[in-house]
């Protein structure tokens, strides 16, 4: 069985992006931060539809203060699905 998990987009301003999605009725459901890898993942979903998440990926600015600029369509990251058996799915 295939199950939709989330859609990921990269963001440069998490607070502003969260405010935008809140206007659409989405709320933060969970958050994961990796200080070692310097990123934060923020998951949002409409109330009662928590299975339809948007994952915001915020890559922290470089330690020298410079920020990576997302241009040329690089903001879209991935669609995530769960399948029962990835090997069988790839074989098909």
C-alpha positions as CSV (number, residue, x, y, z in Angstrom):
1,X,0.0,0.0,0.0
2,X,1.3,3.4,-0.9
3,X,0.7,6.3,1.5
4,X,1.4,10.0,1.0
5,X,3.6,11.4,3.8
6,X,4.5,15.0,3.0
7,X,5.7,17.6,0.5
8,X,9.0,19.3,1.3
9,X,10.0,22.9,0.4
10,X,13.1,24.8,1.3
11,X,12.6,28.1,3.1
12,X,14.9,31.0,4.0
13,X,12.5,32.7,6.5
14,X,10.7,30.0,8.6
15,X,8.7,32.5,10.7
16,X,7.3,34.3,7.6
17,X,6.6,31.0,5.9
18,X,4.7,29.6,8.9
19,X,2.6,32.8,9.1
20,X,1.7,32.3,5.4
21,X,0.6,28.7,5.9
22,X,-1.3,29.7,9.0
23,X,-3.4,32.0,6.8
24,X,-4.3,28.8,4.9
25,X,-5.3,27.1,8.1
26,X,-2.2,24.9,8.6
27,X,-0.7,24.5,12.1
28,X,2.7,23.3,13.2
29,X,2.5,19.6,14.1
30,X,6.1,18.9,14.9
31,X,9.7,20.2,14.6
32,X,13.1,18.6,14.3
33,X,16.4,20.5,14.7
34,X,19.9,19.2,13.9
35,X,22.6,21.6,15.3
36,X,25.3,19.4,13.9
37,X,23.9,19.4,10.4
38,X,22.6,23.0,10.8
39,X,19.0,22.6,9.7
40,X,15.5,22.7,11.1
41,X,12.5,20.7,9.7
42,X,9.0,22.1,10.5
43,X,5.9,20.1,9.7
44,X,2.5,21.8,9.2
45,X,-0.9,20.4,8.4
46,X,-4.6,21.4,8.5
47,X,-6.4,20.4,11.7
48,X,-8.0,17.0,11.2
49,X,-5.8,16.3,8.2
50,X,-2.5,15.7,9.9
51,X,-1.6,13.1,7.3
52,X,-1.4,15.9,4.6
53,X,1.8,17.6,5.8
54,X,4.0,20.2,4.4
55,X,7.6,20.0,5.5
56,X,9.5,23.2,5.7
57,X,13.3,22.7,5.5
58,X,15.4,25.6,6.8
59,X,19.1,25.3,6.2
60,X,20.9,27.6,8.6
61,X,23.2,30.3,7.3
62,X,26.8,29.3,7.0
63,X,28.9,29.9,10.2
64,X,30.5,32.9,8.5
65,X,27.0,34.5,8.3
66,X,26.5,34.0,4.6
67,X,23.2,32.5,3.5
68,X,22.6,29.9,0.8
69,X,20.3,31.5,-1.8
70,X,17.7,29.2,-3.3
71,X,17.2,30.2,-6.9
72,X,16.2,28.5,-10.1
73,X,13.5,26.3,-8.7
74,X,15.6,24.9,-5.9
75,X,13.0,25.6,-3.2
76,X,11.0,22.4,-4.0
77,X,12.6,19.4,-2.3
78,X,10.6,16.3,-2.6
79,X,7.3,14.4,-2.3
80,X,7.5,11.6,0.3
81,X,5.5,8.4,0.1
82,X,5.7,5.2,2.2
83,X,5.4,1.9,0.4
84,X,5.2,-1.6,1.8
85,X,8.3,-2.9,0.0
86,X,10.6,-0.4,-1.7
87,X,12.4,-3.2,-3.7
88,X,9.2,-4.5,-5.1
89,X,8.0,-1.1,-5.9
90,X,11.2,-0.2,-7.8
91,X,11.1,-3.6,-9.6
92,X,7.6,-2.7,-11.0
